[in-house]
Amino acid sequence: MRADAVEVSWGAEKKKWVVRIKAGEEVIRRSCDAPRDADEQRLRSAAAETVRDEGYEADPAVITIVR
């Protein structure tokens, strides 16, 4: 299945990056152990890996990083 959107943002509650995968009406949230000051490339790689682990495909253009 293809993900419609992927967003990576800092989750202040758990002090971890959160990857949100949106596919249709479904939204999956997974945490990521990248450091708080991780660069964009590392966050995109972590998001892409999380998407694959969940059984989805995502075009790199749909990955958004919110700082």
Secondary structure, DSSP 8 states (H G I E B T S, - for coil): -B-SEEEEEEETTTTEEEEEEEETTEEEEEEE---TT--HHHHHHHHHHHHHHTT-B--GGGEEEE-
